[in-house]
């Protein structure tokens, strides 16, 4: 039982880290390719973080 729960835990942890990595790369690409209007840039960066935090 403990082995199964450990496998489930490691699987969920790795998927969580994968989602974080994708999120980080997405934000990084937004920073790099965003237009030079700073207000619009920060808004587009903050929005995916809020969506991810709410889930």
Secondary structure by P-SEA (a helix, b strand, c coil): caaaaaaaaaaaaaaaaaaaaaaaaaaaaaaaccccaaaaaaaaaaaaaaaaaac
